[in-house]
């Protein structure tokens, strides 16, 4: 049941043109991304997983906000889809957020999401063009642009994109990532205070 829901989330999350991705293709894809070198790892030692987080897109000056109801299951896997237009941008931004049950699950979902994309692989790493988001980050095409950004942080998979190939969505993606990071750091600070002798 868990795996069926996992595949459902992947299908709903994917914003690329779908193509057939069998296990052998996925294995080859993981080699391209050097998946074994980073699967299950994160840049920060998070104390707990993210649960039931909803981004605040109002800080982007969002207008025409549309939120699709969350798809979720009893094990804590969750998918949220948002559409909005920031006041300083000429296009609508699409934000997709998948909450998984572990850091490794988020990374696995990232690979399966890429496996459904009819695009040249591997996608450019964010670090290669100075885009530092999440624990692992990738951008779209053309190379060097930030019209779409996909990244994982902790147990979350996040994709930000727009239909405008000329407009960067990096500012929006960074705002979303900072919100996510801030709640994780708040939880870390709370634990540190509890452990500090009075």
KOLVEXDO-991729 format. One line per field, with one value per atom (N, C-alpha, C): x, y, z; atom name; residue number from 1. Coordinates in nm, 3 decimals, always signed. Example, Ala and Ser with C-alpha at 12.3 -4.5 7.8 and 13.67 -1.06 7.14 Angstrom:
u = c(+1.319,+1.230,+1.320,+1.285,+1.367,+1.290) .
v = c(-0.569,-0.450,-0.330,-0.225,-0.106,+0.003) .
w = c(+0.780,+0.780,+0.780,+0.708,+0.714,+0.787) .
name = c(N,CA,C,N,CA,C) .
resi = c(1,1,1,2,2,2) .
//
This chain:
u = c(+0.083,+0.000,+0.087,+0.194,+0.281,+0.343,+0.393,+0.460,+0.362,+0.238,+0.139,+0.113,+0.102,+0.081,+0.204,+0.323,+0.449,+0.451,+0.412,+0.410,+0.303,+0.190,+0.085,+0.137,+0.210,+0.267,+0.364,+0.446,+0.542,+0.471,+0.366,+0.290,+0.226,+0.169,+0.106,+0.209,+0.326,+0.429,+0.492,+0.509,+0.583,+0.519,+0.599,+0.547,+0.609,+0.686,+0.751,+0.670,+0.704,+0.639,+0.673,+0.573,+0.603,+0.661,+0.747,+0.799,+0.814,+0.835,+0.844,+0.976,+0.970,+1.093,+1.088,+1.158,+1.161,+1.278,+1.293,+1.395,+1.537,+1.561,+1.695,+1.728,+1.627,+1.648,+1.675,+1.599,+1.618,+1.756,+1.804,+1.938,+2.044,+2.028,+2.123,+2.117,+1.996,+1.978,+2.051,+2.043,+2.109,+2.261,+2.312,+2.456,+2.494,+2.412,+2.438,+2.442,+2.356,+2.348,+2.440,+2.518,+2.607,+2.528,+2.412,+2.314,+2.370,+2.450,+2.502,+2.590,+2.647,+2.736,+2.661,+2.531,+2.460,+2.322,+2.276,+2.143,+2.131,+2.030,+2.005,+2.083,+2.168,+2.248,+2.189,+2.224,+2.177,+2.290,+2.281,+2.386,+2.378,+2.260,+2.237,+2.187,+2.226,+2.180,+2.043,+1.939,+1.802,+1.762,+1.694,+1.656,+1.527,+1.448,+1.324,+1.277,+1.179,+1.125,+1.023,+1.001,+0.899,+0.763,+0.665,+0.530,+0.429,+0.336,+0.222,+0.263,+0.366,+0.413,+0.343,+0.298,+0.237,+0.317,+0.369,+0.448,+0.362,+0.423,+0.355,+0.396,+0.316,+0.352,+0.317,+0.249,+0.212,+0.335,+0.446,+0.568,+0.626,+0.580,+0.623,+0.532,+0.438,+0.341,+0.248,+0.217,+0.141,-0.001,-0.044,-0.182,-0.240,-0.369,-0.436,-0.393,-0.387,-0.339,-0.441,-0.393,-0.479,-0.406,-0.472,-0.415,-0.502,-0.443,-0.515,-0.511,-0.619,-0.621,-0.504,-0.450,-0.340,-0.387,-0.300,-0.318,-0.229,-0.283,-0.201,-0.246,-0.161,-0.197,-0.167,-0.202,-0.190,-0.047,+0.049,+0.189,+0.262,+0.195,+0.258,+0.310,+0.287,+0.327,+0.221,+0.266,+0.174,+0.221,+0.129,+0.163,+0.076,+0.140,+0.067,+0.104,+0.006,+0.028,-0.030,+0.051,+0.010,+0.037,-0.050,-0.030,-0.050,+0.043,+0.028,+0.115,+0.084,+0.164,+0.220,+0.352,+0.415,+0.396,+0.386,+0.357,+0.469,+0.591,+0.703,+0.736,+0.646,+0.672,+0.556,+0.589,+0.485,+0.415,+0.447,+0.393,+0.346,+0.271,+0.222,+0.329,+0.350,+0.448,+0.374,+0.431,+0.376,+0.471,+0.418,+0.497,+0.440,+0.524,+0.484,+0.572,+0.506,+0.577,+0.535,+0.631,+0.602,+0.668,+0.588,+0.638,+0.647,+0.766,+0.784,+0.815,+0.836,+0.854,+0.998,+1.092,+1.233,+1.314,+1.436,+1.526,+1.552,+1.576,+1.602,+1.481,+1.361,+1.240,+1.231,+1.268,+1.265,+1.362,+1.480,+1.581,+1.537,+1.476,+1.425,+1.314,+1.229,+1.122,+1.176,+1.284,+1.349,+1.396,+1.462,+1.510,+1.396,+1.291,+1.177,+1.104,+1.101,+1.045,+1.125,+1.258,+1.343,+1.327,+1.301,+1.283,+1.160,+1.067,+0.946,+0.961,+1.079,+1.100,+1.163,+1.099,+1.154,+1.248,+1.360,+1.459,+1.597,+1.697,+1.835,+1.874,+1.935,+1.978,+2.130,+2.193,+2.130,+2.098,+2.002,+1.973,+2.093,+2.115,+2.228,+2.213,+2.322,+2.316,+2.308,+2.236,+2.225,+2.360,+2.444,+2.576,+2.661,+2.637,+2.719,+2.694,+2.580,+2.551,+2.528,+2.573,+2.564,+2.429,+2.345,+2.213,+2.222,+2.225,+2.240,+2.107,+2.035,+1.905,+1.898,+1.836,+1.815,+1.943,+1.928,+2.044,+2.104,+2.018,+2.060,+1.965,+2.021,+1.939,+1.975,+1.873,+1.892,+1.807,+1.859,+1.786,+1.745,+1.666,+1.620,+1.700,+1.636,+1.700,+1.634,+1.707,+1.845,+1.945,+2.060,+2.162,+2.200,+2.208,+2.243,+2.122,+2.003,+1.881,+1.818,+1.732,+1.660,+1.510,+1.462,+1.317,+1.245,+1.323,+1.268,+1.378,+1.340,+1.435,+1.369,+1.440,+1.392,+1.497,+1.453,+1.549,+1.485,+1.570,+1.526,+1.589,+1.510,+1.562,+1.493,+1.578,+1.526,+1.436,+1.314,+1.224,+1.129,+1.164,+1.077,+1.138,+1.053,+1.091,+1.011,+1.080,+1.016,+1.054,+0.955,+0.977,+0.907,+0.982,+0.927,+0.951,+0.847,+0.861,+0.757,+0.773,+0.675,+0.668,+0.566,+0.552,+0.631,+0.700,+0.776,+0.924,+0.975,+1.115,+1.215,+1.168,+1.259,+1.263,+1.180,+1.169,+1.228,+1.322,+1.383,+1.288,+1.278,+1.197,+1.286,+1.415,+1.510,+1.471,+1.427,+1.390,+1.277,+1.179,+1.066,+1.114,+1.194,+1.244,+1.328,+1.408,+1.492,+1.406,+1.301,+1.210,+1.144,+1.099,+1.036,+1.136,+1.258,+1.360,+1.396,+1.405,+1.438,+1.328,+1.203,+1.093,+1.105,+1.133,+1.146,+1.264,+1.376,+1.495,+1.471,+1.397,+1.374,+1.294,+1.194,+1.117,+1.200,+1.290,+1.378,+1.477,+1.527,+1.622,+1.552,+1.425,+1.348,+1.335,+1.308,+1.295,+1.428,+1.538,+1.669,+1.699,+1.664,+1.685,+1.601,+1.478,+1.391,+1.451,+1.509,+1.569,+1.693,+1.772,+1.893,+1.858,+1.750,+1.707,+1.664,+1.594,+1.548,+1.663,+1.771,+1.886,+1.986,+1.970,+2.062,+2.025,+2.121,+2.093,+2.049,+1.950,+1.900,+1.980) .
v = c(-0.121,+0.000,+0.126,+0.123,+0.240,+0.268,+0.164,+0.185,+0.234,+0.184,+0.231,+0.380,+0.423,+0.565,+0.645,+0.587,+0.652,+0.681,+0.583,+0.602,+0.701,+0.703,+0.801,+0.942,+0.962,+1.093,+1.135,+1.042,+1.073,+1.118,+1.043,+1.079,+1.215,+1.246,+1.376,+1.487,+1.457,+1.558,+1.598,+1.502,+1.526,+1.635,+1.732,+1.840,+1.832,+1.727,+1.711,+1.616,+1.612,+1.519,+1.378,+1.295,+1.161,+1.071,+0.982,+0.880,+0.753,+0.641,+0.515,+0.505,+0.472,+0.460,+0.328,+0.227,+0.100,+0.098,-0.013,-0.019,-0.008,-0.063,-0.056,+0.088,+0.157,+0.298,+0.380,+0.351,+0.424,+0.398,+0.275,+0.241,+0.319,+0.328,+0.405,+0.553,+0.600,+0.741,+0.772,+0.682,+0.703,+0.708,+0.634,+0.639,+0.777,+0.832,+0.965,+1.071,+1.056,+1.154,+1.118,+1.009,+0.962,+0.949,+0.889,+0.879,+0.814,+0.710,+0.639,+0.728,+0.834,+0.922,+1.013,+1.038,+1.133,+1.086,+0.972,+0.924,+0.908,+0.970,+0.961,+1.060,+1.141,+1.237,+1.377,+1.461,+1.601,+1.691,+1.820,+1.914,+1.953,+1.933,+1.971,+1.850,+1.840,+1.730,+1.766,+1.738,+1.770,+1.680,+1.738,+1.662,+1.584,+1.626,+1.556,+1.582,+1.508,+1.525,+1.639,+1.692,+1.796,+1.728,+1.786,+1.733,+1.844,+1.825,+1.915,+2.061,+2.082,+2.220,+2.279,+2.403,+2.476,+2.605,+2.629,+2.750,+2.876,+2.985,+3.115,+3.192,+3.183,+3.248,+3.396,+3.443,+3.584,+3.674,+3.622,+3.701,+3.731,+3.658,+3.684,+3.786,+3.841,+3.933,+3.859,+3.734,+3.649,+3.699,+3.694,+3.725,+3.606,+3.601,+3.493,+3.358,+3.348,+3.226,+3.114,+2.997,+2.878,+2.763,+2.697,+2.581,+2.460,+2.356,+2.232,+2.154,+2.082,+2.006,+1.908,+1.892,+1.797,+1.655,+1.579,+1.434,+1.375,+1.286,+1.232,+1.091,+1.020,+0.888,+0.879,+0.769,+0.755,+0.748,+0.719,+0.708,+0.842,+0.949,+1.080,+1.131,+1.058,+1.108,+1.205,+1.317,+1.428,+1.506,+1.553,+1.633,+1.758,+1.875,+2.000,+2.069,+2.130,+2.200,+2.341,+2.440,+2.579,+2.653,+2.746,+2.835,+2.978,+3.066,+3.206,+3.295,+3.423,+3.519,+3.626,+3.623,+3.728,+3.864,+3.969,+4.102,+4.154,+4.106,+4.154,+4.062,+3.970,+3.877,+3.877,+3.859,+3.863,+3.730,+3.629,+3.496,+3.428,+3.323,+3.242,+3.140,+3.125,+3.029,+2.904,+2.789,+2.663,+2.605,+2.576,+2.522,+2.387,+2.285,+2.150,+2.104,+2.056,+2.015,+1.874,+1.784,+1.647,+1.620,+1.581,+1.540,+1.389,+1.336,+1.191,+1.145,+1.017,+0.960,+0.961,+0.993,+0.997,+1.077,+1.110,+1.180,+1.094,+0.965,+0.875,+0.864,+0.863,+0.859,+0.982,+1.098,+1.220,+1.210,+1.155,+1.140,+1.038,+0.931,+0.830,+0.889,+0.969,+1.032,+1.131,+1.200,+1.292,+1.217,+1.103,+1.025,+0.973,+0.927,+0.875,+0.986,+1.103,+1.221,+1.254,+1.256,+1.281,+1.171,+1.050,+0.939,+0.952,+1.038,+1.062,+1.182,+1.241,+1.362,+1.331,+1.377,+1.361,+1.478,+1.477,+1.585,+1.524,+1.597,+1.549,+1.531,+1.417,+1.386,+1.378,+1.413,+1.463,+1.612,+1.658,+1.800,+1.872,+1.998,+2.072,+2.087,+2.070,+2.091,+2.239,+2.273,+2.414,+2.473,+2.393,+2.442,+2.485,+2.423,+2.455,+2.597,+2.655,+2.793,+2.886,+2.841,+2.926,+2.928,+2.830,+2.821,+2.723,+2.776,+2.694,+2.685,+2.578,+2.558,+2.415,+2.399,+2.266,+2.189,+2.057,+1.968,+1.930,+1.915,+1.884,+1.957,+2.023,+2.110,+2.093,+2.103,+2.092,+2.196,+2.246,+2.344,+2.281,+2.357,+2.305,+2.360,+2.366,+2.415,+2.543,+2.628,+2.610,+2.615,+2.552,+2.548,+2.690,+2.711,+2.842,+2.925,+2.878,+2.952,+2.898,+2.977,+2.934,+2.954,+2.910,+2.916,+2.799,+2.700,+2.592,+2.540,+2.509,+2.460,+2.346,+2.238,+2.124,+2.093,+2.080,+2.050,+1.968,+1.906,+1.831,+1.894,+1.902,+1.941,+1.852,+1.784,+1.690,+1.589,+1.570,+1.472,+1.536,+1.656,+1.729,+1.738,+1.721,+1.741,+1.860,+1.958,+2.083,+2.118,+2.156,+2.199,+2.331,+2.428,+2.561,+2.588,+2.627,+2.651,+2.754,+2.796,+2.885,+2.852,+2.904,+2.879,+2.977,+3.070,+3.173,+3.135,+3.102,+3.058,+3.171,+3.295,+3.408,+3.464,+3.409,+3.465,+3.370,+3.421,+3.341,+3.328,+3.208,+3.186,+3.158,+3.190,+3.163,+3.234,+3.359,+3.435,+3.369,+3.319,+3.251,+3.121,+3.044,+2.917,+2.939,+3.044,+3.074,+3.111,+3.188,+3.226,+3.102,+3.011,+2.888,+2.804,+2.793,+2.714,+2.776,+2.908,+2.975,+2.955,+2.954,+2.926,+2.786,+2.691,+2.552,+2.537,+2.597,+2.588,+2.654,+2.765,+2.837,+2.753,+2.678,+2.596,+2.479,+2.430,+2.321,+2.371,+2.493,+2.550,+2.586,+2.628,+2.658,+2.533,+2.419,+2.294,+2.256,+2.286,+2.254,+2.342,+2.471,+2.562,+2.522,+2.477,+2.435,+2.319,+2.223,+2.107,+2.149,+2.241,+2.287,+2.355,+2.434,+2.503,+2.403,+2.297,+2.196,+2.121,+2.103,+2.025,+2.110,+2.243,+2.332,+2.336,+2.306,+2.309,+2.448,+2.453,+2.581,+2.624) .
w = c(+0.000,+0.000,+0.000,+0.084,+0.090,-0.047,-0.116,-0.244,-0.349,-0.346,-0.443,-0.425,-0.299,-0.273,-0.311,-0.288,-0.324,-0.475,-0.555,-0.700,-0.741,-0.668,-0.697,-0.674,-0.563,-0.536,-0.645,-0.689,-0.795,-0.921,-0.958,-1.078,-1.067,-0.951,-0.930,-0.923,-0.864,-0.847,-0.979,-1.070,-1.192,-1.276,-1.317,-1.402,-1.541,-1.565,-1.694,-1.781,-1.908,-1.998,-1.956,-1.925,-1.875,-1.983,-1.942,-2.030,-1.948,-2.013,-1.941,-1.867,-1.737,-1.657,-1.580,-1.631,-1.560,-1.462,-1.390,-1.286,-1.342,-1.460,-1.519,-1.559,-1.612,-1.647,-1.521,-1.415,-1.290,-1.232,-1.243,-1.194,-1.271,-1.403,-1.486,-1.450,-1.423,-1.387,-1.257,-1.162,-1.034,-1.050,-1.145,-1.173,-1.225,-1.314,-1.370,-1.260,-1.162,-1.053,-0.936,-0.949,-0.841,-0.711,-0.726,-0.618,-0.491,-0.507,-0.390,-0.302,-0.362,-0.286,-0.189,-0.216,-0.132,-0.084,-0.132,-0.093,+0.058,+0.114,+0.257,+0.342,+0.279,+0.354,+0.343,+0.437,+0.435,+0.481,+0.449,+0.487,+0.634,+0.691,+0.830,+0.907,+1.033,+1.117,+1.173,+1.095,+1.139,+1.254,+1.352,+1.470,+1.450,+1.354,+1.329,+1.186,+1.142,+1.008,+1.006,+0.888,+0.871,+0.864,+0.932,+0.929,+0.913,+0.819,+0.801,+0.784,+0.703,+0.678,+0.557,+0.571,+0.460,+0.439,+0.319,+0.295,+0.299,+0.337,+0.337,+0.212,+0.107,-0.019,-0.019,+0.087,+0.093,+0.101,+0.152,+0.162,+0.024,-0.077,-0.215,-0.282,-0.205,-0.263,-0.358,-0.324,-0.415,-0.437,-0.560,-0.596,-0.672,-0.687,-0.760,-0.705,-0.573,-0.508,-0.520,-0.561,-0.569,-0.501,-0.410,-0.342,-0.371,-0.423,-0.443,-0.312,-0.281,-0.155,-0.149,-0.028,-0.009,-0.036,-0.099,-0.109,+0.000,+0.082,+0.190,+0.224,+0.299,+0.347,+0.496,+0.558,+0.703,+0.752,+0.662,+0.702,+0.703,+0.663,+0.666,+0.534,+0.424,+0.293,+0.243,+0.187,+0.160,+0.038,-0.042,-0.159,-0.164,-0.177,-0.190,-0.320,-0.385,-0.511,-0.500,-0.537,-0.526,-0.657,-0.690,-0.805,-0.757,-0.790,-0.748,-0.836,-0.835,-0.912,-0.820,-0.798,-0.717,-0.785,-0.706,-0.761,-0.851,-0.832,-0.913,-1.030,-1.062,-1.171,-1.271,-1.400,-1.504,-1.527,-1.447,-1.474,-1.346,-1.364,-1.252,-1.215,-1.087,-1.035,-0.987,-1.018,-0.971,-0.867,-0.751,-0.640,-0.601,-0.605,-0.564,-0.449,-0.344,-0.224,-0.187,-0.174,-0.133,+0.001,+0.098,+0.229,+0.230,+0.256,+0.259,+0.402,+0.417,+0.550,+0.600,+0.513,+0.555,+0.454,+0.491,+0.399,+0.276,+0.299,+0.187,+0.094,+0.150,+0.067,-0.023,+0.030,-0.050,-0.166,-0.140,-0.245,-0.350,-0.303,-0.396,-0.484,-0.425,-0.500,-0.602,-0.565,-0.658,-0.782,-0.762,-0.875,-0.961,-0.898,-0.974,-1.048,-0.988,-1.055,-1.181,-1.168,-1.284,-1.388,-1.341,-1.434,-1.522,-1.482,-1.561,-1.655,-1.658,-1.737,-1.873,-1.977,-2.111,-2.140,-2.073,-2.087,-2.073,-2.118,-2.109,-1.963,-1.933,-1.798,-1.793,-1.681,-1.559,-1.571,-1.492,-1.487,-1.424,-1.463,-1.405,-1.254,-1.182,-1.037,-1.007,-0.902,-0.865,-0.831,-0.764,-0.723,-0.842,-0.958,-1.075,-1.127,-1.090,-1.133,-1.013,-0.895,-0.776,-0.709,-0.736,-0.674,-0.557,-0.437,-0.317,-0.244,-0.270,-0.206,-0.152,-0.035,+0.019,+0.045,+0.055,+0.072,-0.062,-0.163,-0.300,-0.394,-0.494,-0.579,-0.726,-0.812,-0.957,-1.027,-1.138,-1.217,-1.350,-1.426,-1.554,-1.670,-1.784,-1.907,-1.954,-2.028,-2.074,-1.958,-1.977,-1.873,-1.831,-1.702,-1.650,-1.612,-1.644,-1.612,-1.484,-1.424,-1.303,-1.323,-1.439,-1.464,-1.396,-1.354,-1.272,-1.180,-1.057,-0.958,-0.880,-0.865,-0.786,-0.679,-0.555,-0.449,-0.338,-0.259,-0.142,-0.018,+0.087,+0.218,+0.322,+0.400,+0.497,+0.425,+0.469,+0.407,+0.306,+0.258,+0.166,+0.027,-0.073,-0.214,-0.264,-0.321,-0.361,-0.504,-0.582,-0.721,-0.744,-0.794,-0.824,-0.972,-1.043,-1.187,-1.233,-1.357,-1.419,-1.567,-1.631,-1.774,-1.859,-1.792,-1.863,-1.865,-1.981,-1.994,-1.971,-1.961,-1.948,-1.806,-1.717,-1.583,-1.479,-1.401,-1.296,-1.177,-1.122,-1.003,-0.881,-0.896,-0.788,-0.659,-0.669,-0.550,-0.473,-0.546,-0.483,-0.419,-0.491,-0.439,-0.313,-0.314,-0.198,-0.077,-0.100,+0.008,+0.070,-0.015,+0.033,+0.113,+0.061,+0.130,+0.265,+0.270,+0.396,+0.500,+0.455,+0.548,+0.606,+0.519,+0.563,+0.658,+0.624,+0.707,+0.843,+0.845,+0.971,+1.070,+1.021,+1.116,+1.166,+1.082,+1.126,+1.230,+1.211,+1.307,+1.438,+1.428,+1.549,+1.635,+1.569,+1.641,+1.706,+1.635,+1.690,+1.811,+1.803,+1.915,+2.036,+2.010,+2.119,+2.196,+2.123,+2.189,+2.267,+2.211,+2.278,+2.410,+2.410,+2.533,+2.640,+2.596,+2.691,+2.753,+2.676,+2.723,+2.803,+2.799,+2.871,+3.019,+3.108,+3.253,+3.297,+3.381,+3.431,+3.554) .
name = c(N,CA,C,N,CA,C,N,CA,C,N,CA,C,N,CA,C,N,CA,C,N,CA,C,N,CA,C,N,CA,C,N,CA,C,N,CA,C,N,CA,C,N,CA,C,N,CA,C,N,CA,C,N,CA,C,N,CA,C,N,CA,C,N,CA,C,N,CA,C,N,CA,C,N,CA,C,N,CA,C,N,CA,C,N,CA,C,N,CA,C,N,CA,C,N,CA,C,N,CA,C,N,CA,C,N,CA,C,N,CA,C,N,CA,C,N,CA,C,N,CA,C,N,CA,C,N,CA,C,N,CA,C,N,CA,C,N,CA,C,N,CA,C,N,CA,C,N,CA,C,N,CA,C,N,CA,C,N,CA,C,N,CA,C,N,CA,C,N,CA,C,N,CA,C,N,CA,C,N,CA,C,N,CA,C,N,CA,C,N,CA,C,N,CA,C,N,CA,C,N,CA,C,N,CA,C,N,CA,C,N,CA,C,N,CA,C,N,CA,C,N,CA,C,N,CA,C,N,CA,C,N,CA,C,N,CA,C,N,CA,C,N,CA,C,N,CA,C,N,CA,C,N,CA,C,N,CA,C,N,CA,C,N,CA,C,N,CA,C,N,CA,C,N,CA,C,N,CA,C,N,CA,C,N,CA,C,N,CA,C,N,CA,C,N,CA,C,N,CA,C,N,CA,C,N,CA,C,N,CA,C,N,CA,C,N,CA,C,N,CA,C,N,CA,C,N,CA,C,N,CA,C,N,CA,C,N,CA,C,N,CA,C,N,CA,C,N,CA,C,N,CA,C,N,CA,C,N,CA,C,N,CA,C,N,CA,C,N,CA,C,N,CA,C,N,CA,C,N,CA,C,N,CA,C,N,CA,C,N,CA,C,N,CA,C,N,CA,C,N,CA,C,N,CA,C,N,CA,C,N,CA,C,N,CA,C,N,CA,C,N,CA,C,N,CA,C,N,CA,C,N,CA,C,N,CA,C,N,CA,C,N,CA,C,N,CA,C,N,CA,C,N,CA,C,N,CA,C,N,CA,C,N,CA,C,N,CA,C,N,CA,C,N,CA,C,N,CA,C,N,CA,C,N,CA,C,N,CA,C,N,CA,C,N,CA,C,N,CA,C,N,CA,C,N,CA,C,N,CA,C,N,CA,C,N,CA,C,N,CA,C,N,CA,C,N,CA,C,N,CA,C,N,CA,C,N,CA,C,N,CA,C,N,CA,C,N,CA,C,N,CA,C,N,CA,C,N,CA,C,N,CA,C,N,CA,C,N,CA,C,N,CA,C,N,CA,C,N,CA,C,N,CA,C,N,CA,C,N,CA,C,N,CA,C,N,CA,C,N,CA,C,N,CA,C,N,CA,C,N,CA,C,N,CA,C,N,CA,C,N,CA,C,N,CA,C,N,CA,C,N,CA,C,N,CA,C,N,CA,C,N,CA,C,N,CA,C,N,CA,C,N,CA,C,N,CA,C,N,CA,C,N,CA,C,N,CA,C,N,CA,C,N,CA,C,N,CA,C,N,CA,C,N,CA,C,N,CA,C,N,CA,C) .
resi = c(1,1,1,2,2,2,3,3,3,4,4,4,5,5,5,6,6,6,7,7,7,8,8,8,9,9,9,10,10,10,11,11,11,12,12,12,13,13,13,14,14,14,15,15,15,16,16,16,17,17,17,18,18,18,19,19,19,20,20,20,21,21,21,22,22,22,23,23,23,24,24,24,25,25,25,26,26,26,27,27,27,28,28,28,29,29,29,30,30,30,31,31,31,32,32,32,33,33,33,34,34,34,35,35,35,36,36,36,37,37,37,38,38,38,39,39,39,40,40,40,41,41,41,42,42,42,43,43,43,44,44,44,45,45,45,46,46,46,47,47,47,48,48,48,49,49,49,50,50,50,51,51,51,52,52,52,53,53,53,54,54,54,55,55,55,56,56,56,57,57,57,58,58,58,59,59,59,60,60,60,61,61,61,62,62,62,63,63,63,64,64,64,65,65,65,66,66,66,67,67,67,68,68,68,69,69,69,70,70,70,71,71,71,72,72,72,73,73,73,74,74,74,75,75,75,76,76,76,77,77,77,78,78,78,79,79,79,80,80,80,81,81,81,82,82,82,83,83,83,84,84,84,85,85,85,86,86,86,87,87,87,88,88,88,89,89,89,90,90,90,91,91,91,92,92,92,93,93,93,94,94,94,95,95,95,96,96,96,97,97,97,98,98,98,99,99,99,100,100,100,101,101,101,102,102,102,103,103,103,104,104,104,105,105,105,106,106,106,107,107,107,108,108,108,109,109,109,110,110,110,111,111,111,112,112,112,113,113,113,114,114,114,115,115,115,116,116,116,117,117,117,118,118,118,119,119,119,120,120,120,121,121,121,122,122,122,123,123,123,124,124,124,125,125,125,126,126,126,127,127,127,128,128,128,129,129,129,130,130,130,131,131,131,132,132,132,133,133,133,134,134,134,135,135,135,136,136,136,137,137,137,138,138,138,139,139,139,140,140,140,141,141,141,142,142,142,143,143,143,144,144,144,145,145,145,146,146,146,147,147,147,148,148,148,149,149,149,150,150,150,151,151,151,152,152,152,153,153,153,154,154,154,155,155,155,156,156,156,157,157,157,158,158,158,159,159,159,160,160,160,161,161,161,162,162,162,163,163,163,164,164,164,165,165,165,166,166,166,167,167,167,168,168,168,169,169,169,170,170,170,171,171,171,172,172,172,173,173,173,174,174,174,175,175,175,176,176,176,177,177,177,178,178,178,179,179,179,180,180,180,181,181,181,182,182,182,183,183,183,184,184,184,185,185,185,186,186,186,187,187,187,188,188,188,189,189,189,190,190,190,191,191,191,192,192,192,193,193,193,194,194,194,195,195,195,196,196,196,197,197,197,198,198,198) .
//
